[in-house]
Structures are given as C-alpha cells and as structure tokens.
Amino acid sequence: MTRDGALCIIIGGQEAIGMKFGKKRTKPHFDDDSRTPVIRASICTGEQVAGFRRKDDGVFEEVMLIRSEADLQAFRDAYGIEGEIKKIY
C-alpha cells in the first residue's frame, strides 16, 4: 500500500496503483430532462423492473428488479426520486 491508502501492485517490475479503499461513493444520477423513471411490469408474471425510459426514443434502461416495497424505496432513495412512478406494461 502507498502512503495515501491506495493498493499498490507490482506487475512485471512496474508499479500499478489501484483504487483507494474507503473512497466516498457519489449517488447515481439520472438526467430528468432526457429520462423518466418508470416501472416495467409483466402482465403475465407480475414481475416488476425499475429503470428509466428515454424521452426521445422510448427505450427502457433496466436498473433493478423490484420484489417488495423495500426494493422500490431503495430505488427511490438511490436516485432521489420523489412522487409517483409510472408503470408501463
């Protein structure tokens, strides 16, 4: 390890410095001007997937599987989403 806490690996006689441990992670961000948070639900199985739908072409980008209210709340908290989330089928 180096003095600043980064992992140091010696590869072929050269030193390679990796990521620092304990680095503060930033919240994921979505651009609300170009993407809308939605839940894609299956009519047949009832499976729900949270993600974002692009406003320009309507393509759905999957983020996480929703199995319970706790999962939905975790999705809201991770991206700072407030209010109603539209369901698409």
C-alpha positions as CSV (number, residue, x, y, z in Angstrom):
1,M,0.0,0.0,0.0
2,T,1.1,3.5,-0.6
3,R,1.0,6.3,1.9
4,D,-2.4,7.6,0.7
5,G,-4.1,4.2,1.2
6,A,-4.1,3.1,-2.4
7,L,-3.5,-0.5,-3.2
8,C,-0.1,-1.0,-4.9
9,I,0.6,-4.0,-7.2
10,I,3.9,-4.8,-8.8
11,I,3.4,-6.2,-12.3
12,G,6.4,-7.1,-14.4
13,G,8.7,-4.8,-12.3
14,Q,6.3,-1.8,-12.7
15,E,4.1,-0.5,-10.0
16,A,0.4,-0.2,-10.7
17,I,-1.7,1.8,-8.4
18,G,-5.3,0.8,-7.9
19,M,-8.4,2.4,-6.3
20,K,-8.3,3.8,-2.8
21,F,-10.3,1.8,-0.2
22,G,-12.9,3.7,1.7
23,K,-13.4,6.2,-1.1
24,K,-16.7,8.1,-0.7
25,R,-19.2,7.0,-3.4
26,T,-21.4,9.5,-5.1
27,K,-25.1,9.0,-5.6
28,P,-26.1,7.7,-9.0
29,H,-27.6,10.4,-11.1
30,F,-30.2,10.4,-13.9
31,D,-30.9,13.3,-16.2
32,D,-34.6,14.1,-15.7
33,D,-34.6,16.2,-18.9
34,S,-33.9,13.2,-21.1
35,R,-35.1,10.2,-19.0
36,T,-38.2,9.4,-16.9
37,P,-38.2,6.9,-14.0
38,V,-40.7,4.0,-14.7
39,I,-41.5,0.5,-13.5
40,R,-41.9,-2.1,-16.3
41,A,-44.4,-4.7,-15.2
42,S,-45.2,-8.0,-16.8
43,I,-48.9,-8.7,-17.3
44,C,-48.4,-12.5,-17.2
45,T,-46.0,-13.0,-14.3
46,G,-46.3,-9.8,-12.4
47,E,-42.5,-9.3,-12.4
48,Q,-41.6,-5.6,-11.9
49,V,-38.3,-3.9,-13.0
50,A,-37.4,-0.4,-12.1
51,G,-35.5,1.7,-14.6
52,F,-35.6,4.7,-16.9
53,R,-37.3,5.4,-20.2
54,R,-35.6,7.7,-22.6
55,K,-37.9,10.6,-23.7
56,D,-36.5,10.9,-27.2
57,D,-37.0,7.3,-28.4
58,G,-38.8,5.5,-25.6
59,V,-36.1,2.9,-24.9
60,F,-36.2,1.3,-21.4
61,E,-33.0,1.1,-19.4
62,E,-33.3,-1.6,-16.7
63,V,-31.8,-0.7,-13.3
64,M,-33.1,-3.2,-10.7
65,L,-35.6,-5.9,-10.0
66,I,-38.4,-4.9,-7.7
67,R,-39.6,-7.7,-5.4
68,S,-41.0,-5.7,-2.5
69,E,-41.8,-2.1,-1.3
70,A,-38.3,-2.1,0.3
71,D,-36.7,-2.6,-3.2
72,L,-38.9,0.2,-4.6
73,Q,-37.9,2.5,-1.7
74,A,-34.2,1.6,-2.3
75,F,-34.6,2.6,-6.0
76,R,-36.2,5.9,-5.0
77,D,-33.5,6.7,-2.4
78,A,-30.6,5.8,-4.7
79,Y,-31.7,8.2,-7.4
80,G,-33.5,10.8,-5.3
81,I,-36.9,10.1,-6.9
82,E,-40.0,11.7,-5.3
83,G,-43.6,11.4,-6.3
84,E,-45.4,8.8,-8.4
85,I,-43.5,6.4,-10.7
86,K,-45.4,5.5,-13.8
87,K,-45.9,1.8,-14.7
88,I,-45.5,0.5,-18.2
89,Y,-46.6,-2.9,-19.5
